[in-house]
Amino acid sequence: MSNKPYFIERVYVETPVDTDRDGKKDLIAVYLRLPREVKEGKKVPAIYIANPYMLMCNEDWYKLHNVDHEVKVYPAQNISEEDIRFDYDAYEKKITSDIEFERETAGFAEHAPIDAEPEFDCVSDAYEYFNERGYATVLCGGLGTRGSEGLTLTGSREEALAFKAVIDWLNGRCRAFTNKTDNIEIKASWCTGNVAMTAKSYLGTMCISVATTGVEGLKTIIPEAAISNWYNYYRTGGMTVPAIEWQGDDIDLLAKYCFSRAMDPEDYATVKELYDEAHADLVRREERESGNYNKFWDERNYLNLVDKIKASVFIVHGINDWNVKTNQCIPFFKKLEEHGAETKMMLHQGPHVYIHTLKDSNMMDILYRWLEHYLKGVDNGAENEPAVLVESCVDQSEWLTSDTWPPVECKEEEFPLEACGKVDIVDDLSKTVYDREKDNQKEWLDELILSEDADYKNRMKFSWDPFETAEDKDKDLRVSGTVKVSFDAAIDKGTAILSAMLVELGEANRITTEEVNHEDGTYSFKLEETPSKYKVISRGFLNAQNRSCLWSKEEIKPGEPYHYDLEMVPTDHVVRHGHKLALILYGIDAEDTPRPDTVTTITVDTDSLKAMVPMVR
């Protein structure tokens, strides 16, 4: 007998879409970890993880795009906002009404046991904790994954509707079968109909995606390090700017990676031609060369549909997550606030990680009480606790609380800048320490921030002692919000990469992203053994041809000045007393942007330069 706190079953849920165009609604494999009390007739709520990585992925297919290329110059475009808006209602009607074949139920079954549980990828051990406490775990890879039908169309409405079907089945609104051929129907008679969706990264993203369908029965979502707008994951300001350490990544690669049907040669052969066609269409529509926002990305912008969400939302995200950046969770949080949704957010100091066992976070206790309240109706006050918790980057045991974010006491302060006329930034990566073969990004960053060489023209740097005017000079300051930079500049080429960075200067043993495990089963983030000289607080990027909007490029006449606005990635960072802030303006970012060979001169009018920093004093 298994020592697991659950028994395992598998069903095939009927989705409302036919992505593999065989005339039948796609079936997706769903694995059920059912707590043992289900066998005694007890109904339980479900924690649902939509996980395209779950049944292994095509590791050999993930070949990053080359980023050592020019940023293409475009003639003036005349693309209107209306041209790029996606009509969700019309599209959903189209893709769900053209399916002619209807399966006929041949019989019914009570259970669908399987001999052994597969080895799942990217499934947290934390869910067994909840199996022991009366929750079922529902695991689904979705369209195009091994054992399921359909194609992977990452981030699409088809994907959302397919994953939604699982919640519909848990609530008796659609069908599932014991296998893909016999049409033996099975109902989720064990489920109360109350469902939570949770998990990290792509998995957390699907929480948001499904919630925007407004599906009944989804009582809460807990997206961790999740994407709310796919464009802002792979693009920024009209350029390809994916995750740091993942340069060259794009959504077409993720779609290929997760198409695990390809790992079954016999099954893959039945859809290969169709898959190749669908994937080529995805590559075309992602518009990697232009970097523009378009209808493809608008479909994948879940912020458009926040008003459809009926579930409560508990956001968890890392301030130092430069994979899925905080430009995903913060706009989502603010939109939820606007619509009056029940919302909670925890911002920790880690990277792209789970914090279930992060020391002093009390994460599992908070999560347990949240689920007890929203799935079981327990009156435990979970909904009345602080709406926002932020882990301090100076003391990991301290969690700063507030009713909103940034906190109401946060005020924008103007970074004091001494105007010095028109100054040239000569954006020439070959004149920096960066070596394309070595890809020595850390050396490049050190030079960008610390260089005092008068001949280093690759950036402009301004420093500020924010403690000069502080009433208490021994008290730390907090940067909390979005840093905004604006300036006028003339460029000697048809386009340019424009970048800005806010840095804390001063030696300290700072928190790293490395985990240290403790005897009690918790972990914390390791402190630097040798003091570092700086910390990059945030950065932002813009294709100069996208100075007015993300979806239409404007002509740049060389030598003519234009106005530019950049927003950095939202952040929450404590600046230690005695340290300074630096504002850096530059072009190519060796860690993040394309890396062209072209040498571009960006002439900034410093009289126009303005930077606003959100501060809590």
Secondary structure per residue as TSV (DSSP state, phi and psi in degrees):
chain	resnum	aa	ss	phi	psi
A	1	M	-	360.0	139.0
A	2	S	-	-66.9	143.3
A	3	N	-	-90.0	7.4
A	4	K	S	-72.7	150.7
A	5	P	S	-82.3	26.5
A	6	Y	E	-158.1	166.6
A	7	F	E	-117.4	157.1
A	8	I	E	-110.3	138.5
A	9	E	E	-136.1	165.2
A	10	R	E	-137.6	133.8
A	11	V	E	-129.9	168.6
A	12	Y	E	-121.3	105.8
A	13	V	E	-81.9	137.3
A	14	E	E	-86.3	118.1
A	15	T	-	-88.4	167.9
A	16	P	S	-88.0	6.0
A	17	V	-	-120.1	159.7
A	18	D	-	-129.2	76.6
A	19	T	T	-77.2	-21.9
A	20	D	T	-96.1	10.1
A	21	R	-	52.5	42.5
A	22	D	S	-101.4	10.5
A	23	G	S	83.5	-1.2
A	24	K	S	-121.1	148.3
A	25	K	-	-62.6	132.9
A	26	D	-	-64.5	136.6
A	27	L	E	-99.8	137.3
A	28	I	E	-122.2	137.5
A	29	A	E	-74.3	133.2
A	30	V	E	-130.0	126.3
A	31	Y	E	-102.3	134.0
A	32	L	E	-116.1	120.7
A	33	R	E	-99.9	103.0
A	34	L	E	-102.9	126.3
A	35	P	E	-62.7	152.2
A	36	R	G	-63.8	-23.2
A	37	E	G	-67.6	-14.7
A	38	V	G	-61.3	-35.4
A	39	K	G	-67.2	-16.7
A	40	E	G	-94.7	7.2
A	41	G	T	92.1	4.5
A	42	K	-	-79.6	137.7
A	43	K	-	-91.0	141.1
A	44	V	E	-132.6	155.0
A	45	P	E	-78.5	169.7
A	46	A	E	-124.6	138.5
A	47	I	E	-103.9	118.2
A	48	Y	E	-111.0	126.3
A	49	I	E	-116.2	112.6
A	50	A	E	-91.2	110.6
A	51	N	-	-135.2	90.2
A	52	P	T	-64.2	-14.2
A	53	Y	T	-86.8	-7.2
A	54	M	T	-60.5	-37.3
A	55	L	T	-110.4	40.5
A	56	M	-	74.9	161.6
A	57	C	-	-137.3	169.1
A	58	N	-	-85.4	80.0
A	59	E	G	-57.7	-38.3
A	60	D	G	-70.6	-15.4
A	61	W	G	-89.0	-9.0
A	62	Y	-	-89.8	82.6
A	63	K	-	-108.2	109.6
A	64	L	-	-62.6	144.1
A	65	H	-	-68.0	152.1
A	66	N	-	-72.4	131.9
A	67	V	-	-107.5	-0.3
A	68	D	-	-86.4	75.3
A	69	H	S	-148.8	165.7
A	70	E	-	-75.6	155.1
A	71	V	-	-89.2	115.2
A	72	K	-	-63.3	137.6
A	73	V	-	-91.2	129.3
A	74	Y	-	-111.3	146.0
A	75	P	-	-66.1	162.3
A	76	A	-	-54.6	130.3
A	77	Q	-	-99.7	156.5
A	78	N	-	-125.9	56.7
A	79	I	-	-95.7	124.3
A	80	S	-	-92.6	163.1
A	81	E	H	-62.3	-36.0
A	82	E	H	-60.3	-33.7
A	83	D	H	-65.6	-24.8
A	84	I	H	-108.9	3.5
A	85	R	-	-83.0	135.6
A	86	F	-	-94.9	130.2
A	87	D	-	-93.4	95.3
A	88	Y	H	-62.7	-46.2
A	89	D	H	-62.3	-46.4
A	90	A	H	-64.5	-39.9
A	91	Y	H	-67.9	-43.4
A	92	E	H	-62.9	-39.5
A	93	K	H	-62.4	-41.6
A	94	K	H	-64.2	-47.1
A	95	I	H	-80.0	-13.0
A	96	T	H	-107.3	-2.0
A	97	S	H	-110.0	-3.9
A	98	D	-	-97.8	9.8
A	99	I	-	-93.4	115.4
A	100	E	-	-87.4	-40.4
A	101	F	-	-77.1	136.0
A	102	E	-	-121.9	122.2
A	103	R	-	-66.4	141.6
A	104	E	-	-104.6	124.7
A	105	T	-	-62.5	125.8
A	106	A	-	-97.5	-7.5
A	107	G	E	166.4	-177.4
A	108	F	E	-131.3	151.1
A	109	A	E	-133.2	152.2
A	110	E	S	-84.9	-36.8
A	111	H	-	-139.0	161.1
A	112	A	-	-135.6	66.5
A	113	P	B	-69.5	153.6
A	114	I	-	-124.9	157.4
A	115	D	S	-66.4	-39.5
A	116	A	S	-149.2	148.1
A	117	E	-	-78.5	132.4
A	118	P	-	-62.8	164.1
A	119	E	-	-85.0	109.0
A	120	F	-	-88.1	139.9
A	121	D	S	-94.3	148.3
A	122	C	S	57.7	41.4
A	123	V	-	-120.8	118.0
A	124	S	-	-66.7	142.8
A	125	D	T	-66.7	-15.6
A	126	A	H	-61.1	-25.4
A	127	Y	H	-70.4	-22.9
A	128	E	H	-65.1	-31.7
A	129	Y	H	-56.0	-40.1
A	130	F	H	-80.9	-28.8
A	131	N	H	-58.9	-38.7
A	132	E	T	-68.5	-16.0
A	133	R	T	-114.6	26.0
A	134	G	T	86.7	28.9
A	135	Y	-	-122.0	139.3
A	136	A	E	-85.1	151.6
A	137	T	E	-111.8	128.4
A	138	V	E	-114.4	122.4
A	139	L	E	-120.4	128.5
A	140	C	E	-143.0	131.0
A	141	G	-	-82.5	-28.2
A	142	G	-	90.4	-172.4
A	143	L	T	-55.2	135.5
A	144	G	T	77.4	2.4
A	145	T	S	-93.3	165.6
A	146	R	T	-56.3	128.4
A	147	G	T	89.5	-13.0
A	148	S	-	-105.8	166.2
A	149	E	-	-95.9	176.2
A	150	G	S	89.8	-176.4
A	151	L	-	-122.9	150.0
A	152	T	-	-78.9	119.3
A	153	L	-	-126.1	72.1
A	154	T	T	-49.0	127.1
A	155	G	T	79.4	-0.8
A	156	S	-	-78.2	169.4
A	157	R	H	-67.9	-33.9
A	158	E	H	-58.3	-43.0
A	159	E	H	-61.8	-44.3
A	160	A	H	-61.7	-45.1
A	161	L	H	-68.2	-33.9
A	162	A	H	-67.1	-47.9
A	163	F	H	-65.4	-34.1
A	164	K	H	-60.0	-35.6
A	165	A	H	-57.5	-29.7
A	166	V	H	-63.6	-41.4
A	167	I	H	-68.6	-37.8
A	168	D	H	-60.2	-41.3
A	169	W	H	-65.3	-42.2
A	170	L	H	-62.2	-20.8
A	171	N	T	-107.5	12.3
A	172	G	T	77.3	18.1
A	173	R	S	-101.1	-7.1
A	174	C	S	-148.7	177.4
A	175	R	-	-102.7	156.7
A	176	A	E	-138.1	158.1
A	177	F	E	-129.5	160.7
A	178	T	S	-74.9	-23.1
A	179	N	S	-154.8	-177.0
A	180	K	S	-90.1	-2.0
A	181	T	S	-122.7	-31.4
A	182	D	S	-88.1	-12.1
A	183	N	-	59.3	32.3
A	184	I	E	-87.8	112.9
A	185	E	E	-82.1	150.1
A	186	I	E	-139.0	138.8
A	187	K	-	-108.4	155.8
A	188	A	-	-90.6	61.4
A	189	S	T	-68.0	-14.9
A	190	W	T	-82.9	-11.1
A	191	C	E	-98.6	138.4
A	192	T	E	-71.1	-15.7
A	193	G	E	94.1	-8.2
A	194	N	E	-90.1	123.7
A	195	V	E	-130.0	140.1
A	196	A	E	-116.0	145.1
A	197	M	E	-114.6	139.5
A	198	T	E	-155.8	176.3
A	199	A	E	123.8	179.2
A	200	K	E	-110.6	150.1
A	201	S	T	68.2	-129.1
A	202	Y	H	-54.8	-37.8
A	203	L	H	-64.7	-42.9
A	204	G	H	-67.9	-33.5
A	205	T	H	-60.0	-39.4
A	206	M	H	-67.8	-25.3
A	207	C	H	-58.3	-48.3
A	208	I	H	-66.9	-45.8
A	209	S	H	-56.2	-49.3
A	210	V	H	-68.3	-38.2
A	211	A	H	-60.9	-31.5
A	212	T	T	-73.0	-5.3
A	213	T	T	-80.7	-12.0
A	214	G	T	71.6	22.9
A	215	V	-	-60.0	133.9
A	216	E	T	-74.4	140.8
A	217	G	T	101.9	-21.7
A	218	L	E	-81.1	102.0
A	219	K	E	-86.2	-30.3
A	220	T	E	-157.4	152.9
A	221	I	E	-126.6	145.0
A	222	I	E	-125.6	77.5
A	223	P	E	-77.9	125.5
A	224	E	E	-111.9	125.7
A	225	A	S	49.4	48.9
A	226	A	-	-103.0	155.5
A	227	I	-	-91.0	130.8
A	228	S	S	-107.5	-15.3
A	229	N	B	-148.7	103.3
A	230	W	T	-61.2	-31.4
A	231	Y	H	-58.0	-46.4
A	232	N	H	-73.4	-4.4
A	233	Y	H	-86.4	-44.1
A	234	Y	H	-101.6	-12.1
A	235	R	E	-135.2	156.2
A	236	T	E	-148.4	126.4
A	237	G	T	55.1	36.7
A	238	G	T	83.8	20.3
A	239	M	E	-138.7	160.3
A	240	T	E	-77.9	111.4
A	241	V	-	-138.2	82.6
A	242	P	-	-82.4	-162.3
A	243	A	-	-63.8	144.2
A	244	I	T	-62.9	139.4
A	245	E	T	77.0	1.3
A	246	W	-	-128.8	35.2
A	247	Q	T	-56.9	136.8
A	248	G	T	91.7	-2.6
A	249	D	-	-75.6	156.0
A	250	D	-	-163.6	168.4
A	251	I	H	-67.8	-27.1
A	252	D	H	-65.5	-34.1
A	253	L	H	-70.2	-39.9
A	254	L	H	-65.2	-39.8
A	255	A	H	-62.4	-41.9
A	256	K	H	-65.6	-42.9
A	257	Y	H	-59.1	-40.7
A	258	C	H	-88.5	-3.9
A	259	F	-	-79.2	71.7
A	260	S	G	-77.3	-4.3
A	261	R	G	-57.2	-28.4
A	262	A	G	-66.7	-14.8
A	263	M	G	-82.8	-6.4
A	264	D	S	-109.6	97.5
A	265	P	H	-53.7	-39.8
A	266	E	H	-66.7	-44.8
A	267	D	H	-67.9	-42.7
A	268	Y	H	-59.6	-38.5
A	269	A	H	-59.7	-28.3
A	270	T	H	-75.7	-18.0
A	271	V	H	-129.2	4.0
A	272	K	H	-56.7	-48.6
A	273	E	H	-62.0	-44.6
A	274	L	H	-64.6	-41.6
A	275	Y	H	-62.7	-45.0
A	276	D	H	-58.1	-40.2
A	277	E	H	-66.4	-45.6
A	278	A	H	-66.2	-38.0
A	279	H	H	-71.2	-37.8
A	280	A	H	-61.9	-37.1
A	281	D	H	-66.9	-38.8
A	282	L	H	-62.9	-43.3
A	283	V	H	-60.6	-42.6
A	284	R	H	-62.7	-44.6
A	285	R	H	-78.8	-20.0
A	286	E	H	-72.3	-15.7
A	287	E	T	48.7	58.7
A	288	R	T	-62.2	-36.5
A	289	E	T	-67.6	-43.8
A	290	S	T	-81.1	-33.4
A	291	G	-	73.5	8.7
A	292	N	-	-75.5	151.8
A	293	Y	-	-74.9	136.8
A	294	N	-	-148.7	-169.1
A	295	K	H	-61.7	-37.8
A	296	F	H	-56.5	-46.1
A	297	W	H	-77.5	-30.6
A	298	D	H	-65.0	-36.1
A	299	E	H	-59.3	-34.3
A	300	R	T	-97.3	16.8
A	301	N	B	-104.1	95.6
A	302	Y	G	-71.6	-12.5
A	303	L	G	-63.9	-23.3
A	304	N	G	-62.7	-23.6
A	305	L	G	-120.5	19.5
A	306	V	G	-59.2	-32.5
A	307	D	G	-66.8	-12.9
A	308	K	G	-84.4	-14.9
A	309	I	-	-72.1	126.4
A	310	K	-	-104.8	-15.0
A	311	A	S	-81.2	154.5
A	312	S	E	-72.3	159.3
A	313	V	E	-133.7	129.0
A	314	F	E	-121.9	103.1
A	315	I	E	-90.2	135.8
A	316	V	E	-128.5	128.3
A	317	H	E	-153.7	150.4
A	318	G	E	-94.2	128.7
A	319	I	T	-64.3	-31.2
A	320	N	T	-99.7	24.6
A	321	D	-	-87.3	102.7
A	322	W	S	-101.5	16.4
A	323	N	S	-89.7	-77.9
A	324	V	S	-93.1	107.0
A	325	K	-	-79.9	166.8
A	326	T	H	-70.1	-4.3
A	327	N	H	-73.6	4.4
A	328	Q	H	-99.1	-49.9
A	329	C	H	-77.2	-35.3
A	330	I	H	-69.2	-49.8
A	331	P	H	-58.8	-35.2
A	332	F	H	-64.3	-47.0
A	333	F	H	-59.3	-45.0
A	334	K	H	-66.2	-39.0
A	335	K	H	-64.7	-41.7
A	336	L	H	-61.4	-42.7
A	337	E	H	-58.5	-44.6
A	338	E	H	-57.4	-36.0
A	339	H	T	-93.8	5.7
A	340	G	T	72.2	22.8
A	341	A	-	-73.4	150.3
A	342	E	-	-72.4	115.3
A	343	T	E	-138.2	140.3
A	344	K	E	-135.2	149.6
A	345	M	E	-144.2	133.0
A	346	M	E	-116.3	122.2
A	347	L	E	-110.0	115.9
A	348	H	E	-105.6	172.1
A	349	Q	S	-89.0	4.0
A	350	G	-	-84.9	179.0
A	351	P	S	-88.3	-136.7
A	352	H	S	-87.6	73.5
A	353	V	-	-138.4	161.6
A	354	Y	-	-77.3	149.8
A	355	I	-	-121.0	26.8
A	356	H	T	-54.1	-36.4
A	357	T	T	-116.9	23.2
A	358	L	B	-68.7	125.2
A	359	K	T	-57.3	136.8
A	360	D	T	69.3	5.5
A	361	S	T	-86.1	-25.7
A	362	N	-	55.4	29.8
A	363	M	H	-60.3	-46.8
A	364	M	H	-65.7	-36.2
A	365	D	H	-67.8	-43.8
A	366	I	H	-62.3	-44.6
A	367	L	H	-64.4	-42.1
A	368	Y	H	-62.2	-47.1
A	369	R	H	-66.5	-35.0
A	370	W	H	-62.3	-47.2
A	371	L	H	-69.4	-38.5
A	372	E	H	-58.6	-40.4
A	373	H	H	-70.7	-49.0
A	374	Y	H	-85.1	-23.8
A	375	L	H	-102.7	-27.2
A	376	K	H	-114.7	-5.1
A	377	G	-	74.5	20.8
A	378	V	-	-72.3	129.9
A	379	D	-	-86.6	80.9
A	380	N	S	-114.0	5.9
A	381	G	S	77.6	10.2
A	382	A	G	-58.0	-32.7
A	383	E	G	-77.3	-10.4
A	384	N	G	-104.3	1.5
A	385	E	S	-77.4	168.5
A	386	P	-	-49.2	135.1
A	387	A	S	-71.3	-29.0
A	388	V	E	-132.8	132.0
A	389	L	E	-126.1	130.1
A	390	V	E	-126.5	122.8
A	391	E	E	-73.8	131.4
A	392	S	-	-70.0	142.9
A	393	C	S	-87.3	-2.8
A	394	V	S	-100.8	-38.9
A	395	D	-	-132.7	107.8
A	396	Q	T	-67.2	-16.0
A	397	S	T	-83.2	-8.7
A	398	E	-	-100.1	127.2
A	399	W	E	-118.3	117.3
A	400	L	E	-81.8	133.4
A	401	T	E	-115.1	151.3
A	402	S	E	-161.4	168.2
A	403	D	S	-88.8	-13.8
A	404	T	S	-152.1	178.1
A	405	W	S	-141.9	133.6
A	406	P	S	-65.3	163.4
A	407	P	-	-61.5	153.9
A	408	V	T	-62.3	-25.5
A	409	E	T	-78.3	-3.8
A	410	C	-	-72.5	131.3
A	411	K	E	-127.6	142.0
A	412	E	E	-74.3	130.2
A	413	E	E	-119.8	141.3
A	414	E	E	-82.3	126.0
A	415	F	-	-65.4	119.0
A	416	P	-	-68.4	121.0
A	417	L	-	-124.4	130.7
A	418	E	-	-89.4	112.9
A	419	A	-	-63.6	135.7
A	420	C	-	-138.4	36.2
A	421	G	S	74.8	-150.0
A	422	K	E	-94.2	127.0
A	423	V	E	-123.9	136.5
A	424	D	E	-90.9	131.2
A	425	I	E	-102.4	117.8
A	426	V	E	-97.1	101.5
A	427	D	E	-84.7	94.3
A	428	D	-	-139.0	99.3
A	429	L	G	-62.2	-28.5
A	430	S	G	-69.4	-16.8
A	431	K	G	-95.4	10.9
A	432	T	S	-109.4	178.4
A	433	V	S	-74.3	-8.1
A	434	Y	-	-65.7	133.7
A	435	D	-	-120.7	117.7
A	436	R	T	-61.1	-34.6
A	437	E	T	-72.5	-40.6
A	438	K	T	-78.9	-24.6
A	439	D	T	50.9	49.4
A	440	N	-	-83.9	71.6
A	441	Q	H	-65.7	-37.3
A	442	K	H	-64.5	-41.1
A	443	E	H	-63.6	-40.2
A	444	W	H	-60.6	-44.6
A	445	L	H	-66.1	-42.6
A	446	D	H	-57.0	-45.3
A	447	E	H	-65.6	-44.5
A	448	L	H	-56.9	-41.3
A	449	I	H	-88.3	-38.2
A	450	L	H	-103.4	-16.3
A	451	S	-	-57.3	134.8
A	452	E	-	-113.3	10.5
A	453	D	-	-69.4	122.8
A	454	A	T	-63.5	-23.5
A	455	D	T	-86.8	-2.9
A	456	Y	-	-81.9	100.5
A	457	K	-	-101.4	10.5
A	458	N	S	-77.3	-5.4
A	459	R	E	-162.0	165.3
A	460	M	E	-109.8	139.6
A	461	K	E	-132.3	131.5
A	462	F	E	-125.6	140.7
A	463	S	E	-119.9	156.1
A	464	W	E	-148.3	132.1
A	465	D	-	-96.4	98.5
A	466	P	T	-73.4	-6.0
A	467	F	T	-90.9	-8.8
A	468	E	T	-57.3	-40.2
A	469	T	T	-102.4	7.7
A	470	A	-	-75.0	140.6
A	471	E	S	-66.3	-39.2
A	472	D	-	-116.4	99.5
A	473	K	T	-72.2	-12.2
A	474	D	T	-94.5	2.1
A	475	K	S	-98.6	133.5
A	476	D	-	-65.3	155.4
A	477	L	E	-111.7	157.6
A	478	R	E	-124.8	122.6
A	479	V	E	-90.1	118.4
A	480	S	E	-140.6	101.7
A	481	G	E	141.0	-149.0
A	482	T	-	-114.7	121.5
A	483	V	-	-79.6	131.2
A	484	K	E	-119.8	135.4
A	485	V	E	-128.6	137.6
A	486	S	E	-139.9	149.3
A	487	F	E	-167.9	162.2
A	488	D	E	-101.6	140.2
A	489	A	E	-151.9	148.7
A	490	A	E	-108.8	142.0
A	491	I	E	-122.6	140.8
A	492	D	S	-89.1	5.9
A	493	K	S	-128.0	-179.2
A	494	G	S	-77.7	-12.3
A	495	T	-	-162.0	175.3
A	496	A	-	-161.0	156.0
A	497	I	E	-89.2	124.5
A	498	L	E	-112.7	126.2
A	499	S	E	-132.5	150.6
A	500	A	E	-141.4	148.2
A	501	M	E	-143.1	138.8
A	502	L	E	-110.2	130.2
A	503	V	E	-130.2	141.5
A	504	E	E	-92.2	124.1
A	505	L	E	-105.1	134.5
A	506	G	E	141.7	142.3
A	507	E	E	-77.1	136.9
A	508	A	E	-166.8	154.3
A	509	N	-	-85.6	94.1
A	510	R	-	-87.9	162.6
A	511	I	E	-67.6	134.7
A	512	T	E	-102.2	179.4
A	513	T	E	-93.1	3.7
A	514	E	E	-80.0	137.4
A	515	E	E	-91.8	142.3
A	516	V	E	-118.0	121.4
A	517	N	E	-86.5	141.6
A	518	H	-	-112.8	161.8
A	519	E	T	-62.6	-27.2
A	520	D	T	-82.4	7.5
A	521	G	S	89.3	-1.5
A	522	T	-	-93.7	173.3
A	523	Y	E	-139.1	162.1
A	524	S	E	-137.4	174.7
A	525	F	E	-93.3	130.6
A	526	K	E	-66.9	143.2
A	527	L	E	-86.3	149.6
A	528	E	-	-60.3	138.7
A	529	E	S	-77.9	-34.3
A	530	T	S	-113.2	131.0
A	531	P	-	-57.3	138.0
A	532	S	E	-94.1	158.8
A	533	K	E	-91.9	-14.6
A	534	Y	E	-159.2	167.5
A	535	K	E	-141.5	123.4
A	536	V	E	-72.0	117.7
A	537	I	E	-82.1	-46.6
A	538	S	E	-164.0	170.0
A	539	R	E	-154.0	161.3
A	540	G	E	-146.3	159.4
A	541	F	E	-141.2	154.5
A	542	L	E	-154.2	134.2
A	543	N	E	-77.2	122.9
A	544	A	G	-57.4	-26.0
A	545	Q	G	-75.9	-9.8
A	546	N	G	-104.8	37.7
A	547	R	S	-67.3	-23.9
A	548	S	S	-104.0	-31.9
A	549	C	-	-158.8	168.9
A	550	L	S	-85.1	-18.1
A	551	W	S	-104.2	-4.7
A	552	S	-	-144.6	126.3
A	553	K	-	-86.7	142.6
A	554	E	-	-110.2	150.0
A	555	E	-	-67.8	143.0
A	556	I	-	-115.5	119.8
A	557	K	-	-89.4	116.9
A	558	P	T	-50.7	133.0
A	559	G	T	87.3	-9.5
A	560	E	-	-95.3	132.5
A	561	P	E	-77.1	144.5
A	562	Y	E	-135.9	162.3
A	563	H	E	-96.0	139.9
A	564	Y	E	-131.0	140.8
A	565	D	E	-124.4	128.7
A	566	L	E	-122.7	139.3
A	567	E	E	-114.4	133.6
A	568	M	-	-84.3	167.6
A	569	V	-	-64.6	132.2
A	570	P	-	-54.9	146.4
A	571	T	E	-149.0	165.4
A	572	D	E	-142.4	108.1
A	573	H	E	-142.4	131.6
A	574	V	E	-89.3	123.1
A	575	V	E	-93.5	121.1
A	576	R	-	-70.9	143.5
A	577	H	T	-60.4	140.0
A	578	G	T	93.6	-14.1
A	579	H	-	-89.6	166.2
A	580	K	E	-119.3	165.0
A	581	L	E	-109.0	145.3
A	582	A	E	-124.4	135.4
A	583	L	E	-106.8	125.1
A	584	I	E	-121.8	127.0
A	585	L	E	-107.5	133.1
A	586	Y	E	-156.4	-172.9
A	587	G	S	-113.0	-103.5
A	588	I	-	-60.2	135.0
A	589	D	-	-109.0	111.8
A	590	A	T	-63.5	-20.8
A	591	E	T	-89.9	-20.0
A	592	D	T	-133.1	-37.2
A	593	T	S	-101.8	174.3
A	594	P	-	-57.0	157.5
A	595	R	-	-123.3	76.7
A	596	P	-	-71.8	160.3
A	597	D	S	-84.2	-24.1
A	598	T	-	-57.1	135.5
A	599	V	-	-92.6	123.9
A	600	T	E	-122.7	133.0
A	601	T	E	-102.0	124.0
A	602	I	E	-111.4	112.5
A	603	T	E	-98.4	107.0
A	604	V	E	-93.7	130.7
A	605	D	E	-85.6	101.9
A	606	T	E	-67.2	-19.2
A	607	D	E	-65.1	-25.4
A	608	S	E	-93.8	-10.0
A	609	L	E	-71.5	129.7
A	610	K	E	-143.4	135.5
A	611	A	E	-133.4	129.8
A	612	M	E	-112.2	127.4
A	613	V	E	-117.6	121.9
A	614	P	E	-76.6	120.3
A	615	M	E	-127.3	143.2
A	616	V	E	-112.5	117.2
A	617	R	-	-105.7	360.0
